[in-house]
Amino acid sequence: MRPKHLAISLSKLRPHPCENVILEQYATEGDLASYWMLAVDELDGFQDSIVADLGAGNGILGIAALLLGASKVVFVETDVSVIAALEKNIASLQADLQAKAEIVHATVGLDDLTLDDVDIVVMNPPWGVQREKADRPFLHAAFSSGATAVHVLHSDRASHLEPFAKDHGWCAEAVLRTEFRLPAMYEHHAQRKGKTDVKCWRFFRKGDARLARDEDA
């Protein structure tokens, strides 16, 4: 699927309601989601993979994975009002894609999640702006899963991701850097719109095929 076509499909989804500042709810735009998920597909291949979208929001990342050939996507979301938007977005897909989607109403880090059969984890977790270390439960869940690759969008200023991954036996590489637009959704925003630099990370287990190729190069 071409980036433009994927971006158009994702931009038509019902938007994230972005009502809970404590959960740091910010919507990932269709263009960024398309560009990033196509990069993930190029690196690790969604085709026939089981994907977990942690903190799924309106489902834009997981739905991109479905459109790119994932055999199943598990959407994990804690906010009931957001799940309503997620359900409508999944219902807008073709029937065969709807059948590959599973919504799990759970709070990452508090509720038990079974992610042993997952191949790829994708997420744009809370960055810890409102609650310090709010991203740690998401990272721990991903690194404790059965996945062979974890893809995370995070602030470009975050310096803890690589050492945190290393402590859990994972390697890290930056896939891309770009800007993340921040609409003025909450009262503490002084400007109507803002933007911040972000980095998209790929984490992979030590000794995987890609690492071996890189070391041999």
N, CA, C and O of each residue as an XYZ file, in Angstrom:
868
protein
N       0.842     -1.195      0.000
C       0.000      0.000      0.000
C       0.876      1.245      0.000
O       1.846      1.325      0.754
N       0.541      2.207     -0.837
C       1.330      3.435     -0.918
C       1.078      4.325      0.302
O      -0.018      4.314      0.863
N       2.099      5.101      0.715
C       1.949      5.962      1.891
C       0.739      6.888      1.810
O       0.027      7.070      2.797
N       0.507      7.467      0.645
C      -0.607      8.406      0.494
C      -1.934      7.705      0.721
O      -2.807      8.234      1.410
N      -2.095      6.518      0.146
C      -3.350      5.787      0.289
C      -3.580      5.365      1.739
O      -4.703      5.445      2.239
N      -2.520      4.917      2.415
C      -2.651      4.526      3.806
C      -2.987      5.739      4.670
O      -3.844      5.665      5.550
N      -2.313      6.845      4.415
C      -2.559      8.064      5.190
C      -4.003      8.535      5.028
O      -4.627      8.968      5.996
N      -4.534      8.453      3.809
C      -5.918      8.865      3.568
C      -6.880      7.977      4.348
O      -7.831      8.468      4.957
N      -6.633      6.669      4.330
C      -7.491      5.731      5.060
C      -7.454      6.007      6.561
O      -8.490      5.979      7.225
N      -6.274      6.271      7.090
C      -6.139      6.506      8.518
C      -6.721      7.855      8.931
O      -7.247      7.996     10.035
N      -6.627      8.834      8.055
C      -7.147     10.164      8.363
C      -8.677     10.194      8.395
O      -9.269     11.125      8.941
N      -9.310      9.185      7.815
C     -10.771      9.114      7.816
C     -11.332      8.491      9.094
O     -12.545      8.488      9.301
N     -10.467      7.972      9.941
C     -10.925      7.347     11.174
C     -11.519      8.380     12.125
O     -11.161      9.558     12.094
N     -12.437      7.911     12.972
C     -12.979      8.775     14.017
C     -11.825      9.203     14.919
O     -11.063      8.351     15.374
N     -11.676     10.514     15.191
C     -10.500     10.972     15.943
C     -10.533     10.554     17.409
O     -11.582     10.241     17.972
N      -9.368     10.560     17.990
C      -9.224     10.313     19.426
C      -9.916     11.455     20.173
O      -9.666     12.615     19.847
N     -10.773     11.179     21.159
C     -11.455     12.264     21.870
C     -10.532     13.139     22.709
O     -10.858     14.298     22.969
N      -9.383     12.611     23.140
C      -8.376     13.411     23.866
C      -8.995     14.200     25.023
O      -8.924     15.429     25.046
N      -9.593     13.501     25.969
C     -10.296     14.166     27.070
C      -9.585     14.030     28.413
O      -9.930     14.747     29.353
N      -8.621     13.149     28.534
C      -8.013     12.875     29.829
C      -6.548     13.293     29.828
O      -5.695     12.584     29.292
N      -6.258     14.441     30.427
C      -4.893     14.966     30.410
C      -3.956     14.081     31.229
O      -2.773     13.976     30.906
N      -4.471     13.439     32.292
C      -3.622     12.590     33.126
C      -3.088     11.412     32.328
O      -1.964     10.962     32.552
N      -3.890     10.914     31.400
C      -3.454      9.803     30.546
C      -2.610     10.287     29.364
O      -2.158      9.486     28.546
N      -2.402     11.611     29.282
C      -1.605     12.202     28.202
C      -2.104     11.730     26.837
O      -1.359     11.167     26.035
N      -3.380     11.980     26.609
C      -4.011     11.527     25.368
C      -3.778     12.546     24.252
O      -4.332     13.645     24.264
N      -2.961     12.161     23.308
C      -2.707     12.968     22.124
C      -2.844     12.076     20.896
O      -2.339     10.953     20.868
N      -3.524     12.586     19.898
C      -3.800     11.783     18.707
C      -2.592     11.753     17.776
O      -1.959     12.780     17.531
N      -2.284     10.576     17.264
C      -1.263     10.436     16.224
C      -1.923     10.695     14.880
O      -2.896     10.028     14.528
N      -1.404     11.655     14.129
C      -2.027     12.026     12.863
C      -1.826     10.951     11.798
O      -0.895     10.148     11.859
N      -2.737     10.965     10.816
C      -2.718      9.943      9.776
C      -1.421      9.900      8.982
O      -0.921      8.819      8.671
N      -0.874     11.059      8.651
C       0.357     11.095      7.858
C       1.524     10.466      8.618
O       2.285      9.674      8.062
N       1.656     10.827      9.897
C       2.745     10.279     10.708
C       2.544      8.789     10.930
O       3.485      8.005     10.800
N       1.317      8.395     11.267
C       1.040      6.975     11.491
C       1.350      6.154     10.250
O       1.913      5.063     10.343
N       0.982      6.680      9.086
C       1.229      5.978      7.828
C       2.730      5.819      7.578
O       3.204      4.718      7.302
N       3.461      6.905      7.675
C       4.900      6.893      7.422
C       5.616      5.947      8.372
O       6.484      5.175      7.967
N       5.237      6.021      9.648
C       5.886      5.198     10.675
C       5.534      3.728     10.509
O       6.425      2.879     10.540
N       4.252      3.406     10.334
C       3.852      2.003     10.234
C       4.378      1.345      8.962
O       4.650      0.144      8.959
N       4.524      2.098      7.901
C       5.146      1.539      6.698
C       6.617      1.228      6.952
O       7.149      0.253      6.422
N       7.275      2.059      7.766
C       8.667      1.774      8.145
C       8.746      0.510      9.004
O       9.652     -0.307      8.836
N       7.794      0.357      9.921
C       7.736     -0.858     10.741
C       7.527     -2.084      9.858
O       8.159     -3.122     10.057
N       6.634     -1.952      8.882
C       6.360     -3.061      7.973
C       7.598     -3.436      7.172
O       7.860     -4.615      6.936
N       8.349     -2.439      6.761
C       9.569     -2.679      5.992
C      10.614     -3.400      6.852
O      11.341     -4.262      6.358
N      10.683     -3.047      8.125
C      11.697     -3.619      9.012
C      11.321     -4.999      9.540
O      12.164     -5.895      9.593
N      10.065     -5.172      9.929
C       9.684     -6.395     10.636
C       8.523     -7.144     10.018
O       8.263     -8.285     10.401
N       7.812     -6.542      9.071
C       6.789     -7.250      8.319
C       5.518     -7.539      9.097
O       5.506     -8.420      9.956
N       4.447     -6.808      8.809
C       3.164     -7.053      9.448
C       2.463     -8.290      8.892
O       1.627     -8.892      9.566
N       2.807     -8.663      7.664
C       2.105     -9.766      7.008
C       2.103    -11.012      7.885
O       3.154    -11.535      8.256
N       0.889    -11.476      8.211
C       0.687    -12.709      9.002
C       1.226    -12.610     10.426
O       1.413    -13.636     11.081
N       1.477    -11.409     10.915
C       1.985    -11.232     12.276
C       0.845    -10.909     13.242
O      -0.180    -10.353     12.849
N       1.042    -11.267     14.505
C       0.130    -10.864     15.575
C       0.716     -9.620     16.224
O       1.868     -9.612     16.657
N      -0.084     -8.581     16.282
C       0.383     -7.266     16.723
C      -0.390     -6.838     17.964
O      -1.597     -7.061     18.056
N       0.304     -6.226     18.915
C      -0.342     -5.599     20.064
C      -0.152     -4.102     19.973
O       0.970     -3.622     19.810
N      -1.244     -3.358     20.078
C      -1.231     -1.899     20.090
C      -1.565     -1.478     21.518
O      -2.727     -1.507     21.923
N      -0.542     -1.086     22.278
C      -0.733     -0.749     23.681
C      -1.083      0.722     23.839
O      -0.433      1.592     23.258
N      -2.125      0.994     24.636
C      -2.631      2.358     24.729
C      -3.163      2.778     23.376
O      -2.789      3.820     22.837
N      -4.044      1.948     22.835
C      -4.404      2.015     21.414
C      -5.122      3.288     21.000
O      -5.087      3.651     19.824
N      -5.769      3.975     21.927
C      -6.505      5.176     21.551
C      -7.600      4.866     20.555
O      -8.384      3.937     20.750
N      -7.655      5.644     19.485
C      -8.679      5.394     18.457
C      -8.292      4.257     17.517
O      -9.033      3.939     16.587
N      -7.129      3.643     17.757
C      -6.733      2.457     17.004
C      -5.935      2.708     15.750
O      -5.763      1.801     14.936
N      -5.440      3.924     15.576
C      -4.830      4.281     14.296
C      -3.607      3.419     13.964
O      -3.417      3.056     12.804
N      -2.783      3.088     14.947
C      -1.592      2.278     14.677
C      -1.968      0.827     14.377
O      -1.487      0.241     13.407
N      -2.821      0.262     15.209
C      -3.238     -1.115     14.995
C      -4.028     -1.306     13.720
O      -3.895     -2.333     13.055
N      -4.849     -0.330     13.370
C      -5.614     -0.419     12.126
C      -4.676     -0.351     10.930
O      -4.893     -1.033      9.929
N      -3.630      0.471     11.031
C      -2.624      0.496      9.970
C      -1.993     -0.880      9.813
O      -1.759     -1.334      8.693
N      -1.717     -1.546     10.939
C      -1.143     -2.892     10.892
C      -2.101     -3.864     10.201
O      -1.665     -4.707      9.417
N      -3.388     -3.756     10.482
C      -4.374     -4.613      9.814
C      -4.385     -4.358      8.311
O      -4.413     -5.298      7.516
N      -4.362     -3.095      7.929
C      -4.379     -2.748      6.506
C      -3.115     -3.221      5.791
O      -3.111     -3.417      4.576
N      -2.034     -3.404      6.569
C      -0.766     -3.849      5.989
C      -0.555     -5.357      6.119
O       0.536     -5.860      5.850
N      -1.610     -6.082      6.535
C      -1.543     -7.530      6.454
C      -1.423     -8.301      7.737
O      -1.237     -9.517      7.695
N      -1.521     -7.643      8.898
C      -1.431     -8.374     10.159
C      -2.542     -9.414     10.249
O      -3.666     -9.174      9.809
N      -2.217    -10.573     10.823
C      -3.221    -11.635     10.958
C      -4.150    -11.380     12.134
O      -5.278    -11.872     12.163
N      -3.666    -10.600     13.113
C      -4.480    -10.252     14.266
C      -3.860     -9.038     14.943
O      -2.637     -8.910     15.009
N      -4.712     -8.147     15.443
C      -4.238     -7.011     16.235
C      -5.024     -6.965     17.532
O      -6.255     -6.974     17.531
N      -4.290     -6.915     18.648
C      -4.888     -6.778     19.970
C      -4.771     -5.311     20.376
O      -3.668     -4.801     20.573
N      -5.910     -4.640     20.500
C      -5.956     -3.226     20.871
C      -6.182     -3.137     22.381
O      -7.240     -3.531     22.872
N      -5.199     -2.624     23.116
C      -5.306     -2.512     24.573
C      -5.529     -1.047     24.931
O      -4.697     -0.193     24.627
N      -6.659     -0.761     25.580
C      -7.015      0.619     25.930
C      -7.742      0.626     27.270
O      -8.536     -0.268     27.562
N      -7.461      1.657     28.090
C      -8.048      1.736     29.420
C      -9.272      2.637     29.499
O     -10.130      2.427     30.357
N      -9.376      3.640     28.622
C     -10.420      4.662     28.704
C     -11.670      4.210     27.946
O     -11.625      3.985     26.737
N     -12.782      4.080     28.669
C     -14.016      3.584     28.060
C     -14.502      4.510     26.953
O     -14.974      4.034     25.921
N     -14.398      5.824     27.145
C     -14.863      6.759     26.120
C     -14.034      6.643     24.846
O     -14.549      6.843     23.745
N     -12.759      6.322     24.995
C     -11.900      6.145     23.830
C     -12.216      4.821     23.136
O     -12.170      4.730     21.909
N     -12.538      3.802     23.926
C     -12.898      2.514     23.341
C     -14.119      2.649     22.441
O     -14.233      1.940     21.441
N     -15.027      3.550     22.785
C     -16.207      3.774     21.946
C     -15.791      4.232     20.549
O     -16.348      3.771     19.553
N     -14.816      5.136     20.476
C     -14.311      5.590     19.181
C     -13.564      4.475     18.473
O     -13.684      4.314     17.259
N     -12.800      3.712     19.221
C     -12.054      2.583     18.666
C     -13.001      1.563     18.046
O     -12.763      1.082     16.938
N     -14.074      1.235     18.760
C     -15.040      0.262     18.252
C     -15.663      0.727     16.944
O     -15.862     -0.072     16.029
N     -15.970      2.012     16.853
C     -16.575      2.536     15.632
C     -15.578      2.508     14.472
O     -15.954      2.257     13.327
N     -14.324      2.764     14.774
C     -13.315      2.718     13.719
C     -13.115      1.297     13.204
O     -12.978      1.083     11.999
N     -13.100      0.341     14.101
C     -12.976     -1.050     13.662
C     -14.207     -1.469     12.869
O     -14.099     -2.201     11.885
N     -15.378     -1.003     13.301
C     -16.618     -1.341     12.598
C     -16.658     -0.759     11.187
O     -17.418     -1.228     10.340
N     -15.836      0.268     10.935
C     -15.811      0.886      9.606
C     -14.953      0.107      8.615
O     -14.961      0.400      7.420
N     -14.211     -0.889      9.112
C     -13.333     -1.673      8.250
C     -14.106     -2.775      7.543
O     -15.247     -3.075      7.893
N     -13.478     -3.364      6.556
C     -14.080     -4.509      5.899
C     -14.240     -5.656      6.895
O     -13.492     -5.757      7.867
N     -15.219     -6.511      6.642
C     -15.557     -7.577      7.587
C     -14.375     -8.483      7.893
O     -14.210     -8.918      9.033
N     -13.550     -8.772      6.895
C     -12.421     -9.672      7.130
C     -11.394     -9.041      8.061
O     -10.725     -9.749      8.813
N     -11.261     -7.715      8.020
C     -10.346     -7.031      8.929
C     -10.942     -6.918     10.323
O     -10.228     -7.051     11.317
N     -12.240     -6.674     10.402
C     -12.899     -6.624     11.703
C     -12.682     -7.920     12.472
O     -12.486     -7.902     13.687
N     -12.718     -9.034     11.767
C     -12.572    -10.341     12.405
C     -11.172    -10.549     12.985
O     -10.974    -11.422     13.830
N     -10.212     -9.760     12.539
C      -8.836     -9.897     13.006
C      -8.513     -8.957     14.163
O      -7.379     -8.932     14.643
N      -9.498     -8.185     14.613
C      -9.289     -7.197     15.678
C      -9.863     -7.686     16.995
O     -10.975     -8.212     17.045
N      -9.098     -7.509     18.058
C      -9.556     -7.836     19.409
C      -9.300     -6.637     20.311
O      -8.170     -6.158     20.406
N     -10.346     -6.152     20.973
C     -10.220     -5.029     21.901
C     -10.136     -5.564     23.320
O     -10.977     -6.357     23.745
N      -9.116     -5.126     24.053
C      -8.941     -5.516     25.446
C      -9.031     -4.258     26.302
O      -8.189     -3.365     26.208
N     -10.070     -4.205     27.140
C     -10.228     -3.079     28.061
C      -9.374     -3.355     29.293
O      -9.770     -4.127     30.166
N      -8.213     -2.731     29.364
C      -7.279     -3.007     30.454
C      -6.352     -1.812     30.640
O      -6.139     -1.015     29.726
N      -5.811     -1.711     31.843
C      -4.829     -0.681     32.154
C      -3.449     -1.320     32.175
O      -3.169     -2.181     33.009
N      -2.601     -0.904     31.267
C      -1.255     -1.465     31.187
C      -0.513     -1.202     32.497
O      -0.438     -0.065     32.964
N       0.024     -2.253     33.073
C       0.748     -2.140     34.334
C      -0.075     -2.496     35.550
O       0.480     -2.786     36.609
N      -1.394     -2.478     35.417
C      -2.273     -2.826     36.530
C      -3.025     -4.131     36.289
O      -3.169     -4.951     37.196
N      -3.496     -4.312     35.077
C      -4.237     -5.518     34.732
C      -3.315     -6.538     34.062
O      -2.343     -6.174     33.400
N      -3.632     -7.798     34.243
C      -2.848     -8.853     33.610
C      -3.101     -8.857     32.104
O      -4.248     -8.845     31.658
N      -2.027     -8.874     31.333
C      -2.127     -8.940     29.881
C      -1.396    -10.180     29.396
O      -0.277    -10.461     29.825
N      -2.030    -10.913     28.510
C      -1.391    -12.090     27.922
C      -0.876    -11.711     26.541
O      -1.640    -11.614     25.581
N       0.433    -11.500     26.460
C       1.053    -11.061     25.208
C       2.112    -12.056     24.741
O       3.020    -11.695     23.992
N       1.997    -13.298     25.180
C       3.011    -14.304     24.847
C       3.044    -14.618     23.354
O       4.106    -14.927     22.814
N       1.893    -14.543     22.678
C       1.822    -14.928     21.269
C       2.031    -13.756     20.311
O       1.896    -13.913     19.098
N       2.358    -12.590     20.849
C       2.510    -11.387     20.026
C       3.853    -11.411     19.290
O       4.873    -11.812     19.852
N       3.838    -10.978     18.034
C       5.070    -10.871     17.246
C       5.656     -9.465     17.277
O       6.873     -9.292     17.346
N       4.776     -8.456     17.224
C       5.199     -7.058     17.154
C       4.347     -6.231     18.108
O       3.130     -6.408     18.172
N       4.984     -5.329     18.848
C       4.271     -4.367     19.688
C       4.483     -2.975     19.110
O       5.608     -2.594     18.786
N       3.395     -2.215     18.981
C       3.485     -0.813     18.560
C       2.797      0.041     19.612
O       1.797     -0.371     20.199
N       3.328      1.218     19.844
C       2.682      2.086     20.838
C       3.239      3.502     20.818
O       4.406      3.742     20.510
N       2.350      4.425     21.159
C       2.699      5.800     21.475
C       2.257      6.008     22.919
O       1.165      6.521     23.162
N       3.098      5.615     23.888
C       2.690      5.607     25.292
C       2.701      7.015     25.884
O       3.230      7.939     25.265
N       2.122      7.189     27.079
C       2.318      8.467     27.783
C       3.804      8.668     28.038
O       4.522      7.721     28.358
N       4.253      9.895     27.895
C       5.690     10.160     27.990
C       6.153     10.468     29.405
O       7.355     10.562     29.653
N       5.223     10.627     30.336
C       5.600     10.963     31.703
C       5.605     12.449     31.982
O       6.249     12.899     32.929
N       4.900     13.217     31.172
C       4.822     14.667     31.386
C       3.916     14.976     32.578
O       4.256     15.809     33.418
N       2.764     14.306     32.653
C       1.818     14.527     33.744
C       2.096     13.628     34.942
O       1.940     14.047     36.089
N       2.504     12.408     34.676
C       2.844     11.457     35.740
C       4.227     10.901     35.458
O       4.442     10.256     34.431
N       5.155     11.144     36.351
C       6.542     10.715     36.138
C       6.603      9.205     35.913
O       5.969      8.426     36.625
N       7.367      8.822     34.925
C       7.601      7.412     34.579
C       6.324      6.685     34.140
O       6.209      5.470     34.302
N       5.373      7.433     33.587
C       4.119      6.823     33.143
C       4.326      5.842     32.002
O       3.483      4.978     31.763
N       5.440      5.970     31.299
C       5.700      5.063     30.179
C       6.301      3.734     30.617
O       6.310      2.780     29.839
N       6.801      3.650     31.847
C       7.518      2.443     32.272
C       6.654      1.180     32.223
O       7.137      0.150     31.752
N       5.391      1.210     32.690
C       4.569     -0.011     32.594
C       4.383     -0.479     31.154
O       4.319     -1.681     30.899
N       4.295      0.454     30.215
C       4.140      0.093     28.807
C       5.408     -0.578     28.284
O       5.348     -1.595     27.593
N       6.550      0.005     28.624
C       7.814     -0.573     28.180
C       8.034     -1.943     28.808
O       8.483     -2.875     28.140
N       7.716     -2.060     30.091
C       7.896     -3.343     30.769
C       6.994     -4.411     30.152
O       7.429     -5.541     29.930
N       5.744     -4.054     29.877
C       4.817     -5.017     29.258
C       5.313     -5.459     27.891
O       5.232     -6.637     27.544
N       5.823     -4.515     27.122
C       6.317     -4.842     25.778
C       7.548     -5.735     25.847
O       7.647     -6.720     25.116
N       8.493     -5.387     26.734
C       9.736     -6.145     26.814
C       9.548     -7.496     27.507
O      10.420     -8.362     27.435
N       8.410     -7.671     28.174
C       8.104     -8.954     28.812
C       7.229     -9.831     27.927
O       6.919    -10.965     28.291
N       6.830     -9.320     26.776
C       5.952    -10.049     25.869
C       6.756    -11.056     25.049
O       7.974    -11.165     25.190
N       6.049    -11.785     24.193
C       6.723    -12.720     23.306
C       7.173    -12.098     22.002
O       7.621    -12.805     21.099
N       7.062    -10.781     21.890
C       7.383    -10.096     20.641
C       8.861    -10.195     20.297
O       9.717    -10.309     21.174
N       9.138    -10.149     19.010
C      10.521    -10.079     18.544
C      10.916     -8.647     18.197
O      12.095     -8.348     18.014
N       9.908     -7.754     18.108
C      10.189     -6.348     17.816
C       9.175     -5.473     18.531
O       7.989     -5.800     18.588
N       9.647     -4.357     19.077
C       8.807     -3.376     19.753
C       9.086     -2.017     19.135
O      10.240     -1.602     19.027
N       8.032     -1.328     18.732
C       8.177     -0.011     18.104
C       7.463      1.037     18.946
O       6.283      0.894     19.264
N       8.196      2.100     19.306
C       7.711      3.096     20.256
C       7.941      4.497     19.712
O       9.032      4.820     19.242
N       6.904      5.327     19.781
C       7.046      6.751     19.494
C       7.189      7.474     20.822
O       6.389      7.269     21.735
N       8.209      8.322     20.930
C       8.477      8.986     22.213
C       9.130     10.340     21.946
O       9.578     10.621     20.835
N       9.174     11.153     22.963
C       9.839     12.447     22.867
C      11.294     12.267     22.450
O      11.972     11.345     22.903
N      11.757     13.147     21.593
C      13.145     13.094     21.150
C      14.110     13.377     22.308
O      15.290     13.035     22.240
N      13.599     13.997     23.359
C      14.450     14.337     24.507
C      14.602     13.170     25.484
O      15.444     13.218     26.381
N      13.806     12.140     25.314
C      13.868     11.009     26.247
C      15.199     10.280     26.105
O      15.563      9.840     25.014
N      15.914     10.157     27.204
C      17.233      9.502     27.176
C      17.236      8.157     27.891
O      18.266      7.485     27.934
N      16.099      7.753     28.452
C      16.073      6.541     29.271
C      15.697      5.290     28.495
O      15.863      4.182     29.004
N      15.192      5.441     27.269
C      14.650      4.289     26.565
C      15.711      3.237     26.246
O      15.508      2.048     26.492
N      16.828      3.677     25.704
C      17.861      2.718     25.313
C      18.440      1.976     26.514
O      18.544      0.750     26.458
N      18.825      2.657     27.606
C      19.331      1.911     28.767
C      18.256      1.034     29.417
O      18.567     -0.038     29.934
N      16.989      1.482     29.395
C      15.907      0.663     29.958
C      15.768     -0.627     29.161
O      15.608     -1.708     29.729
N      15.831     -0.500     27.840
C      15.742     -1.689     26.982
C      16.931     -2.621     27.234
O      16.761     -3.837     27.318
N      18.109     -2.063     27.350
C      19.310     -2.870     27.573
C      19.197     -3.666     28.866
O      19.601     -4.827     28.926
N      18.641     -3.030     29.905
C      18.477     -3.712     31.192
C      17.532     -4.902     31.074
O      17.605     -5.839     31.870
N      16.639     -4.865     30.072
C      15.681     -5.950     29.874
C      16.126     -6.919     28.772
O      15.359     -7.788     28.357
N      17.370     -6.763     28.301
C      17.906     -7.689     27.315
C      17.550     -7.368     25.882
O      17.583     -8.253     25.027
N      17.209     -6.116     25.600
C      16.833     -5.704     24.247
C      17.848     -4.700     23.704
O      18.506     -3.988     24.463
N      17.960     -4.661     22.391
C      18.786     -3.668     21.701
C      17.872     -2.600     21.106
O      16.667     -2.809     20.973
N      18.445     -1.470     20.754
C      17.641     -0.346     20.286
C      18.262      0.307     19.067
O      19.482      0.339     18.905
N      17.391      0.826     18.213
C      17.840      1.670     17.105
C      16.763      2.698     16.811
O      15.571      2.404     16.905
N      17.183      3.904     16.456
C      16.245      4.955     16.081
C      15.864      4.763     14.616
O      16.730      4.707     13.742
N      14.569      4.664     14.359
C      14.084      4.448     12.996
C      13.916      5.773     12.265
O      14.306      5.898     11.104
N      13.333      6.769     12.945
C      13.162      8.078     12.315
C      12.930      9.136     13.379
O      12.503      8.841     14.496
N      13.219     10.367     13.008
C      12.908     11.540     13.823
C      11.974     12.428     13.015
O      12.142     12.585     11.806
N      10.992     13.006     13.693
C      10.046     13.865     12.998
C       9.387     14.783     14.012
O       9.789     14.815     15.175
N       8.373     15.533     13.580
C       7.636     16.417     14.468
C       6.261     15.840     14.760
O       5.625     15.243     13.892
N       5.820     16.024     15.982
C       4.504     15.571     16.423
C       3.702     16.815     16.750
O       4.081     17.600     17.619
N       2.597     16.991     16.051
C       1.778     18.186     16.268
C       0.861     17.994     17.460
O       0.262     16.935     17.643
N       0.764     19.046     18.270
C      -0.003     19.006     19.507
C      -1.111     20.050     19.453
O      -0.854     21.216     19.752
N      -2.321     19.681     19.087
C      -3.442     20.623     19.162
C      -3.667     21.043     20.606
O      -3.414     20.268     21.528
N      -4.140     22.267     20.806
C      -4.378     22.774     22.161
C      -5.668     22.180     22.706
O      -6.730     22.797     22.637
N      -5.558     20.963     23.251
C      -6.731     20.236     23.728
C      -7.026     20.517     25.207
O      -8.165     20.377     25.652
N      -6.003     20.912     25.962
C      -6.161     21.000     27.401
C      -5.905     22.421     27.898
O      -5.284     23.226     27.204
N      -6.387     22.721     29.101
C      -6.346     24.079     29.619
C      -4.943     24.616     29.807
O      -4.737     25.827     29.725
N      -3.963     23.746     30.057
C      -2.609     24.224     30.329
C      -1.860     24.604     29.058
O      -0.736     25.100     29.135
N      -2.455     24.384     27.895
C      -1.805     24.758     26.646
C      -1.997     26.246     26.384
O      -3.126     26.728     26.290
N      -0.895     26.964     26.267
C      -0.973     28.400     26.039
C      -1.236     28.719     24.572
O      -1.895     29.711     24.261
N      -0.733     27.898     23.684
C      -0.903     28.129     22.266
C      -2.012     27.253     21.711
O      -2.311     26.187     22.251
N      -2.617     27.717     20.627
C      -3.696     26.949     20.019
C      -3.159     25.646     19.432
O      -3.818     24.608     19.486
N      -1.961     25.718     18.874
C      -1.326     24.525     18.334
C       0.157     24.569     18.641
O       0.756     25.642     18.705
N       0.740     23.416     18.828
C       2.166     23.345     19.057
C       2.730     22.123     18.371
O       2.008     21.372     17.715
N       4.015     21.932     18.527
C       4.650     20.747     17.973
C       5.874     20.428     18.797
O       6.443     21.294     19.460
N       6.264     19.183     18.747
C       7.442     18.755     19.483
C       8.177     17.706     18.663
O       7.573     16.990     17.865
N       9.474     17.626     18.868
C      10.277     16.643     18.149
C      10.107     15.272     18.795
O      10.124     15.141     20.019
N       9.945     14.268     17.966
C       9.781     12.901     18.454
C      10.735     11.968     17.725
O      11.272     12.287     16.665
N      10.922     10.820     18.325
C      11.760      9.785     17.737
C      10.974      8.478     17.748
O      10.321      8.146     18.737
N      11.040      7.755     16.665
C      10.429      6.436     16.577
C      11.527      5.389     16.751
O      12.469      5.318     15.962
N      11.387      4.589     17.789
C      12.390      3.597     18.157
C      11.970      2.204     17.715
O      10.783      1.876     17.689
N      12.950      1.399     17.372
C      12.755     -0.035     17.174
C      13.624     -0.762     18.186
O      14.830     -0.528     18.266
N      13.002     -1.645     18.959
C      13.717     -2.473     19.922
C      13.639     -3.916     19.458
O      12.587     -4.374     19.012
N      14.745     -4.631     19.563
C      14.781     -6.019     19.123
C      15.658     -6.809     20.084
O      16.554     -6.264     20.729
N      15.384     -8.089     20.163
C      16.088     -8.933     21.122
C      17.534     -9.173     20.699
O      17.824     -9.264     19.506
N      18.418     -9.271     21.644
C      19.819     -9.547     21.351
C      19.935    -10.882     20.634
O      19.321    -11.872     21.032
N      20.733    -10.894     19.569
C      20.970    -12.129     18.846
C      19.972    -12.417     17.757
O      20.023    -13.496     17.166
N      19.045    -11.487     17.452
C      18.097    -11.777     16.378
C      18.791    -11.648     15.028
O      19.926    -11.179     14.950
N      18.119    -12.057     13.986
C      18.741    -12.145     12.645
C      19.213    -10.776     12.177
O      20.274    -10.673     11.562
N      18.453     -9.726     12.451
C      18.836     -8.414     11.984
C      20.134     -7.947     12.646
O      21.017     -7.396     11.988
N      20.235     -8.178     13.966
C      21.443     -7.795     14.680
C      22.647     -8.540     14.130
O      23.719     -7.958     13.962
N      22.473     -9.825     13.848
C      23.586    -10.610     13.314
C      24.056    -10.055     11.974
O      25.256     -9.995     11.708
N      23.105     -9.649     11.131
C      23.474     -9.087      9.828
C      24.230     -7.786     10.002
O      25.205     -7.531      9.295
N      23.783     -6.956     10.948
C      24.441     -5.683     11.184
C      25.869     -5.881     11.670
O      26.772     -5.138     11.286
N      26.068     -6.890     12.519
C      27.411     -7.119     13.050
C      28.343     -7.690     11.983
O      29.552     -7.464     12.029
N      27.788     -8.426     11.029
C      28.603     -9.019      9.969
C      28.943     -8.022      8.869
O      29.874     -8.234      8.091
N      28.183     -6.939      8.812
C      28.355     -5.972      7.700
C      29.691     -5.239      7.809
O      30.003     -4.397      6.967
